[in-house]
Amino acid sequence: MTRILRYIHAYWLFFWIVFFNLLFLPFFFVFSRSPKTYGILNVFRTLSCTLCSFFGGLIFRFEYEQKINRKRTFIYCANHASSIDILVMCVLAKGKYHFIGKEELLKSPFWRIFFKTIDIPVNRESRISSFKAFKRVGENLENNMSLIIFPEGKIGNDYPPELLEFKNGPFRLAIEKKVPILPVSIINLWEHVWDSGLERGTTPGIIKIFVHAPIETADMDVSMANDLKDKVYEIMKQKISYP
């Protein structure tokens, strides 16, 4: 597509994101008031993200290494090169799940309502903020609430993107709480929407996502956190289509 068409599509995609967020806002507000209704909140969050992507011309195609037991609690670990990664993970995850993300998302008109309630903001430059955030995450995991995290911690500045070094926190937490890691390789979304999509425009298309087999942590010790991090990194890197 020409640059002009890419920018037209970017605004088309942005329109549907705004439209469906406003449409579902009353449901988001009502069901975010209490942890008891977070499961219902996620149903509407998943529905909204599914509709945003579909009408925006992005078709998510999931491939699974093995069948996933949706009743289990997981730490979903995905690569992060696009703002649409959040939509992908909301469509993938089911039931009780939450995100941990950068504190700046509290300022986002789209994500603020979630990061003030179900999701957990963190200032990665502050040890105190990180400690408090992961303490809350640990409590949620103990209550069978899955975590979605982008272990790179940010979208890189380079285009084409590269898989950045992973943070250690989620892997140590997975071992401490005996929760399996579920690696998710978002293979080619960056080719259609990189970062916010505003710098290079966007294109419609089929988005390929590979869901790897869960990595069990029940028999691991916290001293193995770095090894687990490296293992997940290599597993995901082999599937992602970065140059």
N, C-alpha and C positions, 0 to 999 in steps of 0.2 A: 504493500500500500504506500501511496505517496505520503509525505509528511503532513499535508493538509488533511488527508483522510484519517491519518493516525490521530490527529488532534480532535477531529470531529468525533471519532469513536471514543476518545478519552472523556469528552464532555457527555456523550451518550451514556457511557458507563457510570460516570459521576451522577448523572440525573437519576438513574435507577437506584443507586445507593441512597441518595437523599430521599427519593420517593418512598422506598420501602421502609427506611428508618423512621420517617415521619408517620407512615401508615401504621406501623407496629408500635410506635412510641407509647400509646396508652397501655398496651399489654406489657411492654418493658417496664413501665413505671409501676404498675400494679403488682407484678410478680417479682419485682426486685426488692420489695419492701421487707421480705422475711426470708431467711434461709430455708424455711419449710417449703417455699414455692420456687426455689431456684431451679428445680427440675423442669417445672412448667415454663419458667423464663427461658431456659435453654431450648425448649421445643420451639418457641417463637423466634429465638435467635437463629436457630438452624433454618427454620422456614424462611425468614427474612434473607439470610445469606444465600440460600438456594435460589430464591427468586431474583435477587440482585444479580447474581452471576449469570443465570439463564437469560434474563431479558437484556443483560449487558453483552451477551454473545460469547460468554465463557462457559464451556461445557466441561465439567470436571469428570475425568475418567479415572476411577480408582482400580488399581491392581493389587491384589493381596498375595503375599508369600504363603500365608496360611489363613484359615478361618480364624477370626478374632472373637473371643468370648466377651461379648459386650457387657456382661454382668461384672467383669473384673475391673479393678481400679488400676489405671495406668498413668505413667508419666509420658505423654506424647512429646517427642522431640523432633522438630522439623527445621529444615533450613529456611533462611529468611532473605529473600531478595526482592520482595514485592509486598505492598500494603494489602494486596488481595490474599496473601497467605492466611490472613486471619479468617477470611470467608471460607477458604479451603478447609481449615481445621474445624470450623463450626459445623460444616456439612459432614465432615468425617466423624467427629466425636458424637457420642450419643449419651443421653441421660445426664447425670451429675458431672459436670466438668467446669473448670475455670481456668483463666489465663493468669500468668504473671507477666507484667510488661513495664516498660519505662514510665516513669512518673509523668512525663509530658502528655501521656494519653488522657490524663485528667482534664486537659484543656481541649480535647477533641470533642466536637459536637456529636460525633457518631458514637464514640466509645466511653464518654464521660460517665453516663448512667451505669455502665457495667463496672468501671474501675472505681466507682464510689460505693459499690455494693458487692456483687459476686466475685469480681476479679480483683487482683492485688497489684497495686502500683509499687514500684521500687525505684529508688535513686541509687543507681549502681556505683556512684561516686562516694556514697556514704555507707560505712560499715554498719552503722546503727540501723539505717533504713533497710539494708540487705538482711541483717539479722532478724529484724522484726517481720519482714516480708516472708522469709523462709520459715520462720516460726509459725506464721499463720498458714502457710502452705502445708507444713507438716501436720498441723491440726486438721486441715481439710482432708488430707490423704488418709488420716486415721479414721475419718468419718466417711470413707469410701467415695471421696470426691476426686475424680481424675484431674490431673494438671496438664495443661498445654503450655509448652515453653519453646521458645526459639533460642537454643543454647549459644548461638553466636552473639546474642545480646543486642544486635542492631543490624540494619541494612548497610552494607559497605558502600563506600563512595565511588568505587571503580565500576566501569562498564566496559566490556562484559564483566559480570560479577564473578567472584571466587568464593569458595567456602571458607569462611573465617574461622579462626581458632575458637573452640568451644569453651564456655565458662565451666568451672568445676562444680558449682553449687548443686545443680539438679541431679548429678550422678552420685554425689555424696548423699544427698537426701534420699534418692531411690534405694540406696543400700541401707541407710539408717531405718527407713520405714518399711523395708522389704517389699517394695512396690516395683513391678517390672517396668523396664523402659520399652516404649514402643517407637522405634525410629520410623520417620516418615520422610521420604524423599520427594519433594515437589520438583519434578524433573524439568519442565520447560515453561513454567509460568512467566519467568523473567523475560522470555522472548516476546511475550504478549503485553505484559505490564511490568515494567521495571520500576522499582521504588514506588513513588506515588503515581507514576504514569504521566505526570505533567511535563516532565523535561523532554521526553522522547515520543510522547503520544502512546497510544495503545492499539492493539489489534484483537479482533475476535478469534476464536479458535478452540481446539480441544486441548485441555490442560491435563497432562499425564501426571498422576501421583502414584507412587509405589509405597505400599504399607508393608514394612518388613515384619518378620516374625518377632514376637516379644522376646526381650532378653531378661531372663529371670535373675533376681538379685538376692533371693532368700539365703543362699549359701555363701554370699560374699561378705567380706569385711571392709570397713571404711577405708582401710589402707589400699584397697583395690580401686578406689574411685577414679584415679587417673587412668588406670588400665581400661576401665569401663568407658570412660570418656573417649579414649583413643579408639576403642573398638567400634563405638557407635559412629564416630567421625568417619572411619574408613568404610564402614558398611554403607553409609549415606553417600559418601563421595563417589563410590563406584557406580551409583545409579544416576546421579545428577548430571545433566547435560551442559554444565558450564564448560567453556572452551579450555 
